[in-house]
Amino acid sequence: MAIDVFQDIAVLFVGGLGIFMLGLEFMSDGIQNLAVQRMRSILGRVAGTLERIALGNTHYRRAAIQA
């Protein structure tokens, strides 16, 4: 009798913990996707295009190496 109660509690606990961890994973993915979209939009407004960012970065590296 006591073992059955323990098994019921353990199963519920492990199941609840699994659902909680899954929820954390989904929330983490959602927040990361939101951050990526916002960062791309900010970089797009500031620099124009990602190609211009890459070319500008290369230009600054060459200037730093030559200096």
PyMOL commands that set and color helices and strands:
alter all, ss='L'
color gray80, all
select helices_A, chain A and resi 2-47+50-66
alter helices_A, ss='H'
color red, helices_A
deselect
rebuild
show_as cartoon
